[in-house]
Amino acid sequence: MQIDSYSFGSITVDGKVYTDDLIVFPEKVSSGWWRKQGHSLCMEDLAEVLVYKPQILIVGKGASSCMDIPSSTVQILKDEGIEVIGDNTASAVELFNEYIGAGKKVVGAFHLTC
């Protein structure tokens, strides 16, 4: 998977445009990603990620980084052996592409607005 572009409210992955938040795995896209608490990431939001067990989870926290990643969520993921990197979505997209290109087992969870 390669993320072709991102702009507020829209992301293009392997030529397909998405306008809902999504999780990008190396071999698939899970669109329509909805978080229980909206702008706060909790473990329930990441069930599919936990099953996949990536080395790294990159979280696009929105155009202005409005989505919070609580330290408790980061700690649980760390305990599962998953490194968490959160940044504004534009920077997170660049990092995701870099890690995918380097052959890392990475998943990206992207909030497309705020």
C-alpha positions as a Markdown table, in Angstrom:
| # | Residue | x | y | z |
|---|---|---|---|---|
| 1 | Met | 0.0 | 0.0 | 0.0 |
| 2 | Gln | 1.1 | 3.5 | -0.8 |
| 3 | Ile | -0.6 | 6.7 | 0.2 |
| 4 | Asp | -0.6 | 8.8 | -2.9 |
| 5 | Ser | -1.9 | 12.1 | -1.3 |
| 6 | Tyr | -3.6 | 13.7 | 1.6 |
| 7 | Ser | -5.6 | 16.9 | 2.0 |
| 8 | Phe | -8.1 | 18.0 | 4.6 |
| 9 | Gly | -10.9 | 15.4 | 4.5 |
| 10 | Ser | -9.5 | 13.3 | 1.7 |
| 11 | Ile | -6.8 | 10.7 | 1.3 |
| 12 | Thr | -5.8 | 8.7 | -1.8 |
| 13 | Val | -4.4 | 5.2 | -1.2 |
| 14 | Asp | -3.2 | 3.2 | -4.2 |
| 15 | Gly | -5.3 | 5.4 | -6.5 |
| 16 | Lys | -8.5 | 5.1 | -4.6 |
| 17 | Val | -9.9 | 8.2 | -2.9 |
| 18 | Tyr | -11.3 | 8.0 | 0.7 |
| 19 | Thr | -13.2 | 10.7 | 2.5 |
| 20 | Asp | -13.7 | 8.9 | 5.9 |
| 21 | Asp | -11.1 | 8.2 | 8.5 |
| 22 | Leu | -9.4 | 4.9 | 7.9 |
| 23 | Ile | -6.7 | 2.4 | 8.9 |
| 24 | Val | -4.2 | 1.4 | 6.3 |
| 25 | Phe | -2.5 | -2.0 | 6.5 |
| 26 | Pro | 0.3 | -3.1 | 4.2 |
| 27 | Glu | -2.2 | -5.2 | 2.2 |
| 28 | Lys | -5.6 | -3.6 | 2.8 |
| 29 | Val | -7.5 | -0.5 | 3.8 |
| 30 | Ser | -10.2 | -0.5 | 6.4 |
| 31 | Ser | -12.3 | 2.6 | 5.7 |
| 32 | Gly | -15.0 | 4.2 | 7.8 |
| 33 | Trp | -12.8 | 4.0 | 11.0 |
| 34 | Trp | -14.9 | 5.4 | 13.8 |
| 35 | Arg | -13.6 | 6.1 | 17.3 |
| 36 | Lys | -15.7 | 5.5 | 20.4 |
| 37 | Gln | -14.7 | 8.8 | 21.9 |
| 38 | Gly | -14.2 | 10.9 | 18.7 |
| 39 | His | -11.1 | 12.9 | 19.3 |
| 40 | Ser | -9.5 | 10.5 | 21.9 |
| 41 | Leu | -8.0 | 7.2 | 20.8 |
| 42 | Cys | -8.9 | 4.3 | 22.9 |
| 43 | Met | -8.0 | 0.6 | 22.7 |
| 44 | Glu | -11.5 | -0.3 | 21.4 |
| 45 | Asp | -10.7 | 1.7 | 18.3 |
| 46 | Leu | -7.7 | -0.4 | 17.6 |
| 47 | Ala | -9.1 | -4.0 | 17.8 |
| 48 | Glu | -8.2 | -4.8 | 14.1 |
| 49 | Val | -4.7 | -3.3 | 14.7 |
| 50 | Leu | -4.1 | -5.5 | 17.7 |
| 51 | Val | -5.0 | -8.6 | 15.7 |
| 52 | Tyr | -2.5 | -7.6 | 13.0 |
| 53 | Lys | 0.3 | -6.9 | 15.5 |
| 54 | Pro | 2.4 | -4.3 | 13.6 |
| 55 | Gln | 5.8 | -3.3 | 14.7 |
| 56 | Ile | 4.7 | 0.3 | 14.4 |
| 57 | Leu | 1.4 | 2.1 | 14.5 |
| 58 | Ile | 1.4 | 5.6 | 13.0 |
| 59 | Val | -1.5 | 7.7 | 14.0 |
| 60 | Gly | -2.5 | 10.7 | 11.9 |
| 61 | Lys | -4.1 | 12.9 | 14.6 |
| 62 | Gly | -5.9 | 15.2 | 12.1 |
| 63 | Ala | -4.8 | 18.2 | 10.1 |
| 64 | Ser | -4.3 | 20.3 | 13.3 |
| 65 | Ser | -3.5 | 17.3 | 15.5 |
| 66 | Cys | -6.8 | 17.6 | 17.4 |
| 67 | Met | -7.1 | 13.9 | 18.2 |
| 68 | Asp | -5.5 | 12.9 | 21.5 |
| 69 | Ile | -3.6 | 9.6 | 22.1 |
| 70 | Pro | -3.8 | 9.0 | 25.9 |
| 71 | Ser | -0.7 | 7.8 | 27.6 |
| 72 | Ser | -2.7 | 4.7 | 28.8 |
| 73 | Thr | -3.4 | 3.7 | 25.2 |
| 74 | Val | 0.3 | 4.2 | 24.2 |
| 75 | Gln | 1.4 | 2.1 | 27.2 |
| 76 | Ile | -1.0 | -0.8 | 26.4 |
| 77 | Leu | 0.3 | -0.8 | 22.8 |
| 78 | Lys | 3.9 | -0.7 | 24.0 |
| 79 | Asp | 3.1 | -3.7 | 26.3 |
| 80 | Glu | 1.9 | -5.5 | 23.1 |
| 81 | Gly | 5.2 | -4.7 | 21.4 |
| 82 | Ile | 3.8 | -2.0 | 19.2 |
| 83 | Glu | 5.6 | 1.3 | 18.9 |
| 84 | Val | 3.2 | 4.3 | 18.5 |
| 85 | Ile | 4.0 | 7.5 | 16.6 |
| 86 | Gly | 1.4 | 10.2 | 16.5 |
| 87 | Asp | 1.6 | 13.4 | 14.4 |
| 88 | Asn | -0.5 | 15.7 | 12.2 |
| 89 | Thr | -2.0 | 13.6 | 9.4 |
| 90 | Ala | 0.1 | 15.1 | 6.6 |
| 91 | Ser | 3.4 | 14.3 | 8.5 |
| 92 | Ala | 2.0 | 10.9 | 9.5 |
| 93 | Val | 1.2 | 10.0 | 5.9 |
| 94 | Glu | 4.8 | 10.8 | 4.9 |
| 95 | Leu | 6.2 | 8.7 | 7.7 |
| 96 | Phe | 3.9 | 5.8 | 6.8 |
| 97 | Asn | 5.1 | 5.8 | 3.2 |
| 98 | Glu | 8.7 | 6.0 | 4.4 |
| 99 | Tyr | 8.3 | 3.0 | 6.7 |
| 100 | Ile | 6.3 | 0.9 | 4.2 |
| 101 | Gly | 9.0 | 1.7 | 1.6 |
| 102 | Ala | 11.6 | 0.4 | 4.1 |
| 103 | Gly | 9.7 | -2.9 | 4.5 |
| 104 | Lys | 8.6 | -2.2 | 8.1 |
| 105 | Lys | 5.5 | -4.0 | 9.4 |
| 106 | Val | 3.5 | -0.7 | 9.9 |
| 107 | Val | -0.1 | 0.3 | 10.1 |
| 108 | Gly | -1.5 | 3.8 | 9.7 |
| 109 | Ala | -4.6 | 5.0 | 11.4 |
| 110 | Phe | -5.6 | 8.4 | 9.9 |
| 111 | His | -8.1 | 11.0 | 11.1 |
| 112 | Leu | -8.7 | 13.1 | 8.0 |
| 113 | Thr | -10.2 | 16.4 | 9.3 |
| 114 | Cys | -9.6 | 18.7 | 12.3 |
